[in-house]
Amino acid sequence: MLARAIALVVGLLLSLGAAEAAEPPYILVDMESGQVLAQRDSGERWYPASLTKLMTVYLVFEALAEGRLQLDSPVTITANSLLVQPSRMDFPAGSLITVENALKILIVKSANDVAISVAEMMSGSEDAFIDEMNRTAAAIGMNSTRFVNPHGLPGAGQYSTARDMALLARTIWLRFPQHRDLFAIPEIRYGTSIMPTGNSLLEFYPGANGMKTGYICSAGFNLAATASRGGETMIAVVLGETSPLERATTTAALLDAGFASPRPYTGPSLSDYRPTSSVASPVDLRPTICAPQPDAGDDVEPVDPRDLLIAAFGEPEPLPPPVPVFVGGVDPDAGIRVDIPLPQPRPDMADDDRFFVPLPRPRPQAVELRL
């Protein structure tokens, strides 16, 4: 019965994949060299969803590196932040948490109320923080990204691309190695509540070590993922998948292909690669992703999503204990300093319209890259 149920659910997922979201954008990049190894439509404008929080986290890391913040600096949960839609931690307004705990919550739980509270703490207002997000995106070469909020919920005019998100993820990885472990946390615990990451590769894909998931109906299921094997690290970004399972398997296939690809690589540098979009605004996937699903029938048992992941990947490795987060523990004198200028490097960019081998679907046992 379980096998039948899994087959039915997978069939439904694949039928959805034949609709509007059949060809989700992706990009695969070698972390060290920055070379693009594979891509499909990686310049298409897309709703980033909670991948947006990678930029929110980037700005916190930058402030920590420059001494404008400390890990025990206070973040005040504001009344304004509690008006945002879930996901939320729902700490009472006025609660204080440390920057360190805020980072763990942003990365693992993806709490939107904490994202707004961090923005208001960092820049004095959400709007001022959004301006800084966009200035920083331009400075690091994200040439097709515009942020309108710090969390990634639907917002008119907010968009990014797989290429830009890969560039942001790689910049975080290389510039802030001291914070990489935050992206590898599979679960956090607040009191008795256990909150797992949406990045199932941390549990099911050997070598996975980050970074961030994102989901809204309009975007589908997004993932920026890193993995390391044999001294090499890959970054894969997949946007607009139809389910968490499809998101994980497509990303895993890309990572597999990267680790198996012949050396030396022949792709262009990510920083120089500037694919273009065929649309001015992202396609809204809500009618596809959040459409009512057909009734599977009374004789079909509900399927645990973990059973689908186990069927696709095999049994996972045991997880470490959840990482605790808590209210309080702040240093009231370690607030943000505003007297330290923020450097804004602006690398030169070059046009490159090369395209690469598309990834077959559903996930094959191996993907040959012919570059």
Backbone hydrogen bonds, N-H to C=O, Kabsch-Sander energy under -0.5 kcal/mol:
donor,donor_aa,acceptor,acceptor_aa,energy
5,A,1,M,-2.4
6,I,2,L,-2.8
7,A,3,A,-2.4
8,L,4,R,-2.3
9,V,5,A,-2.6
10,V,6,I,-2.9
11,G,7,A,-2.3
12,L,8,L,-2.2
13,L,9,V,-2.5
14,L,10,V,-2.5
15,S,11,G,-2.1
16,L,12,L,-2.2
17,G,13,L,-2.1
18,A,14,L,-0.7
18,A,15,S,-0.6
19,A,16,L,-2.0
22,A,19,A,-1.8
26,Y,40,R,-2.0
27,I,237,V,-1.7
28,L,38,A,-2.7
29,V,235,I,-2.6
30,D,35,Q,-2.4
31,M,29,V,-0.5
31,M,233,T,-2.6
32,E,233,T,-0.5
34,G,30,D,-2.2
36,V,268,P,-3.0
37,L,28,L,-2.9
37,L,35,Q,-0.5
38,A,28,L,-1.3
40,R,26,Y,-2.4
44,E,41,D,-1.8
46,W,160,S,-3.1
51,L,48,P,-1.9
52,T,49,A,-2.0
53,K,50,S,-1.4
54,L,51,L,-1.9
55,M,52,T,-1.5
56,T,52,T,-1.2
57,V,53,K,-2.9
58,Y,54,L,-2.3
59,L,55,M,-2.2
60,V,56,T,-1.4
61,F,57,V,-2.8
62,E,58,Y,-2.5
63,A,59,L,-1.9
64,L,60,V,-2.4
65,A,61,F,-2.7
66,E,62,E,-1.7
67,G,64,L,-1.2
68,R,63,A,-2.0
69,L,63,A,-1.4
70,Q,334,A,-0.6
73,S,70,Q,-1.9
75,V,97,I,-2.8
77,I,75,V,-0.5
77,I,95,S,-2.9
78,T,76,T,-0.6
82,L,78,T,-0.9
82,L,79,A,-0.6
83,L,80,N,-1.4
84,V,81,S,-1.2
94,G,77,I,-3.7
95,S,92,P,-2.1
97,I,75,V,-2.2
98,T,328,G,-0.5
99,V,73,S,-1.5
100,E,71,L,-2.5
102,A,98,T,-2.4
103,L,99,V,-2.5
104,K,100,E,-1.9
105,I,101,N,-2.4
106,L,102,A,-2.7
107,I,103,L,-2.4
108,V,104,K,-2.4
109,K,104,K,-0.6
109,K,105,I,-0.7
110,S,105,I,-1.9
111,A,105,I,-0.8
112,N,87,S,-3.6
113,D,87,S,-0.5
115,A,111,A,-1.5
116,I,112,N,-2.0
117,S,113,D,-2.1
118,V,114,V,-2.6
119,A,115,A,-2.2
120,E,116,I,-2.6
121,M,117,S,-2.0
122,M,118,V,-2.7
123,S,119,A,-2.4
124,G,120,E,-1.5
129,F,125,S,-1.8
130,I,126,E,-2.4
131,D,127,D,-2.1
132,E,128,A,-1.6
133,M,129,F,-2.5
134,N,130,I,-2.3
135,R,131,D,-2.2
136,T,132,E,-2.5
137,A,133,M,-2.5
138,A,134,N,-2.0
139,A,135,R,-2.0
140,I,136,T,-2.1
141,G,138,A,-0.8
142,M,137,A,-2.9
143,N,141,G,-1.7
145,T,142,M,-0.8
146,R,159,Y,-2.7
158,Q,155,G,-2.0
159,Y,146,R,-2.1
159,Y,157,G,-0.5
160,S,46,W,-2.4
163,R,42,S,-2.5
165,M,161,T,-2.4
166,A,162,A,-2.1
167,L,163,R,-2.1
168,L,164,D,-2.4
169,A,165,M,-2.7
170,R,166,A,-2.6
171,T,167,L,-2.2
172,I,168,L,-2.4
173,W,169,A,-2.4
174,L,170,R,-2.6
175,R,171,T,-2.6
176,F,172,I,-2.2
179,H,176,F,-1.9
180,R,177,P,-1.4
182,L,179,H,-1.2
183,F,179,H,-0.5
183,F,180,R,-1.3
184,A,180,R,-0.5
184,A,181,D,-1.0
185,I,182,L,-1.1
188,I,195,M,-2.4
189,R,323,V,-2.3
190,Y,193,S,-2.4
191,G,189,R,-0.5
193,S,190,Y,-2.3
194,I,192,T,-0.5
195,M,188,I,-3.2
195,M,193,S,-0.5
197,T,186,P,-2.9
200,S,198,G,-1.6
202,L,199,N,-1.6
203,E,200,S,-1.3
204,F,200,S,-2.0
205,Y,201,L,-2.7
208,A,205,Y,-2.2
209,N,226,T,-2.3
210,G,226,T,-0.8
212,K,224,A,-2.1
214,G,222,N,-1.9
216,I,220,G,-1.0
219,A,216,I,-0.9
220,G,216,I,-2.5
221,F,241,E,-2.5
222,N,214,G,-3.3
222,N,220,G,-0.7
223,L,238,V,-2.6
224,A,212,K,-2.7
225,A,223,L,-0.5
225,A,236,A,-3.1
226,T,210,G,-2.0
227,A,234,M,-1.7
228,S,207,G,-2.4
229,R,232,E,-2.6
232,E,229,R,-2.4
234,M,227,A,-2.6
235,I,29,V,-2.5
236,A,225,A,-2.7
237,V,27,I,-2.3
238,V,223,L,-2.8
239,L,25,P,-2.5
241,E,221,F,-2.0
247,R,243,S,-2.4
248,A,244,P,-2.2
249,T,245,L,-2.7
250,T,246,E,-2.5
251,T,247,R,-1.8
252,A,248,A,-2.5
253,A,249,T,-2.2
254,L,250,T,-1.9
255,L,251,T,-2.5
256,D,252,A,-2.9
257,A,253,A,-2.3
258,G,254,L,-2.3
259,F,255,L,-2.4
260,A,256,D,-1.7
261,S,257,A,-1.0
261,S,258,G,-0.6
270,L,34,G,-3.2
272,D,269,S,-0.6
273,Y,269,S,-1.3
274,R,272,D,-0.6
274,R,352,D,-0.6
283,V,45,R,-0.5
285,L,218,S,-2.3
285,L,283,V,-0.7
288,T,285,L,-1.3
289,I,285,L,-3.2
290,C,286,R,-2.1
291,A,288,T,-0.6
300,V,297,G,-1.3
301,E,299,D,-0.6
304,D,302,P,-0.5
307,D,304,D,-1.4
308,L,304,D,-1.2
309,L,305,P,-1.9
310,I,306,R,-2.8
311,A,307,D,-2.3
312,A,308,L,-1.7
313,F,309,L,-3.0
314,G,310,I,-2.4
317,E,203,E,-1.2
323,V,187,E,-2.5
325,V,189,R,-2.6
328,G,96,L,-3.3
331,D,72,D,-3.0
334,A,331,D,-2.4
337,R,68,R,-1.8
369,L,367,V,-0.5
370,R,368,E,-0.6
371,L,369,L,-0.8
